[in-house]
Amino acid sequence: MTTIIQTPRLLLRELTDADHEALFEMYQDPRMNRYLGGPAPPREEYRAKVRETWPAYYARHGFGLWATVRREDGRLMGRCGLLSQEVDGERHVEVAYALAPGFWGRGYATEAARASRDHAFRTLDAPHVISLILPDNTPSIRVAERNGMTFWKMADFRGYHVRVYRITRAEWEKLPATDAG
């Protein structure tokens, strides 16, 4: 397993088959999947899709979603990372995050999102990064704001009307060192 990013409390690493099994179980929780477009497809369909998709995605883009693991005990908390998304006909790098409800409200999502944002700006030639958030997902909006992002626009994305939050490279470069990793 390749570790991509380490933070004081987290490891972000490439997803494994075991991680996908655990994520499938997490996605069954309605509190989690209500913001991810509904429940995961049936288990076998989900397994086939992730086994086909993720190795190729990592190879094509050099990034993707990563297992978000608590360093103190090695527990998988969810996933966070970078995605290449098309919004309004343009390609953007998205900072995406989803943690199991048992880990909400402890700053883990903000820590993972900031680390992913910093990784994007340090390793990619991205003029900005975004986060796509359903309008009623107040906790994710707060994470995006703590990540230095501001509301940019509304957009239609894969059948959903989403809020697009954004931080530009210039804005990131002006963040205090504690917020810019």
Helices and strands as residue ranges (DSSP letters): E 3-6, E 10-14, H 17-27, H 30-33, H 43-61, E 65-70, E 75-87, E 90-99, G 101-103, H 108-123, E 128-133, H 138-146, E 150-157, E 160-168, H 169-173
